[in-house]
Amino acid sequence: MTAFQDLMPHNHCFGCGPDNPAGMQIKSHWQGDESVCTYTPRPEQCAGPPRYLYGGTIASLIDCHSVCTAVANYYRTEGREVGEGDEIWCVTGRLTVSYLAPTPIDVDVTLRATVEGCTEKKTIVKTRFFSGDTLTAEGEVVAVRVAGSW
């Protein structure tokens, strides 16, 4: 299954851009009405104690997975595959993260996002962030649709 990000042309984003070799290059895909992303944390993404994932990395992962979910949802509602036809882009209008438990750095994380609301210009995405089977963070993103030429 091809990830949303791999179908989005000209994507140099640090979190989700396949065109950024130094970035995290997350991969998200639909699993029913939920989008899912699994990511392997890197040692340099540690918090103060080297055994935990840095909160800023958690926020970035939630942000990028959520925004890409919003983009994919716009394509889906327009009856197109991601990347087909005119480009659709969204930016972060608001990001809220709640940290629920420390996230070990040596365990893959899984993000599960759902679209909670969508208008012509804004999408609200809620994302749950798991370390193994443990819910360690939750986030909400308001993704704002922008012109393809942004």
C-alpha positions in Angstrom: 0.0 0.0 0.0 1.4 3.4 -1.0 1.6 6.0 1.7 -0.2 9.3 1.3 3.1 11.1 1.6 4.6 9.2 -1.3 1.8 10.4 -3.6 2.1 14.1 -2.6 4.4 15.8 -5.1 6.9 18.4 -4.0 6.8 17.5 -0.3 9.9 18.6 1.5 8.4 18.7 5.0 10.8 17.6 7.7 8.1 15.3 9.3 6.3 13.9 6.3 8.2 14.8 3.1 9.7 12.0 1.1 11.7 14.7 -0.7 13.6 15.5 2.5 16.3 12.9 3.0 17.1 14.3 6.5 13.5 14.3 7.7 11.4 11.7 9.5 9.6 10.6 6.3 6.5 9.2 8.0 4.2 6.9 6.1 0.4 7.1 6.6 -2.4 5.1 5.0 -6.1 4.5 5.4 -7.3 1.6 7.5 -11.0 2.0 7.1 -12.1 5.4 8.2 -8.9 5.8 10.3 -5.4 6.7 9.1 -2.5 4.8 10.5 1.2 5.5 10.7 3.9 3.4 12.4 7.3 5.1 13.1 10.6 3.9 14.6 12.1 6.6 16.8 15.7 7.4 16.3 18.3 7.7 19.1 18.9 11.4 18.5 15.2 12.1 19.1 15.5 11.4 22.9 14.3 13.6 25.7 16.6 14.5 28.6 16.8 10.8 29.7 18.0 8.9 26.6 15.4 6.2 27.1 12.4 8.4 26.3 11.2 10.1 23.1 11.4 13.9 23.0 8.0 15.6 23.3 8.7 17.9 20.3 9.1 14.8 18.2 5.8 13.4 19.4 4.1 16.8 18.5 5.8 16.8 15.1 4.6 13.2 14.4 1.0 14.1 15.5 1.1 17.3 13.4 2.3 15.7 10.2 0.2 12.6 10.4 -2.9 14.7 11.1 -2.3 17.2 8.3 -1.6 14.4 5.8 -4.8 12.7 6.9 -6.7 16.0 6.3 -5.1 16.2 2.8 -6.0 12.6 2.0 -9.5 13.2 3.3 -10.0 16.1 0.9 -8.9 13.9 -2.0 -11.2 11.2 -0.8 -14.2 13.5 -0.5 -13.5 14.7 -4.1 -13.4 11.2 -5.4 -9.7 11.3 -6.3 -6.6 9.4 -5.3 -4.0 11.3 -3.4 -1.9 13.3 -5.8 -4.3 12.9 -8.7 -5.2 16.1 -10.5 -4.8 19.5 -8.9 -2.6 19.4 -5.8 -4.3 19.7 -2.4 -2.3 21.2 0.4 -3.1 21.9 4.1 -1.2 23.7 6.8 -1.5 23.5 10.6 -3.9 26.1 11.9 -3.8 24.7 15.5 -2.0 21.9 17.2 -2.9 20.7 20.7 -1.0 17.8 22.3 -1.7 16.1 25.6 1.1 13.9 27.0 -0.3 11.0 28.9 2.7 8.9 29.7 6.4 8.8 28.9 7.1 7.3 25.5 10.0 4.8 25.4 12.4 5.5 22.5 13.2 1.9 21.8 9.6 0.9 20.9 7.9 1.6 17.6 5.1 4.2 17.9 1.7 4.0 16.1 -0.5 7.0 15.3 -4.2 6.5 14.7 -6.1 9.5 13.3 -9.8 10.2 12.6 -11.4 13.1 10.9 -13.8 14.7 13.4 -15.1 17.5 11.1 -14.5 18.9 7.7 -15.5 22.0 5.9 -14.4 23.5 2.6 -11.4 25.2 4.3 -10.8 23.4 7.6 -10.5 19.9 8.9 -10.4 18.8 12.5 -8.3 15.6 13.0 -7.9 13.8 16.3 -4.9 11.5 16.7 -4.0 8.9 19.3 -0.3 8.1 19.8 0.7 4.7 21.0 4.0 3.2 22.2 3.3 -0.5 21.7 -0.1 -0.9 23.1 0.1 2.0 25.5 -1.6 5.3 24.7 1.1 7.9 25.6 -0.3 11.1 23.9 -3.3 12.5 22.1 -3.5 15.4 19.7 -5.9 17.5 17.8 -5.0 19.4 14.7 -7.0 22.0 12.8 -5.7 21.7 9.3 -6.4 24.6 7.0 -6.7 24.0 3.2 -4.5 26.4 1.2 -4.1 27.1 -2.5 -2.0 24.6 -4.4 0.5 27.3 -5.2 1.1 28.2 -1.6 
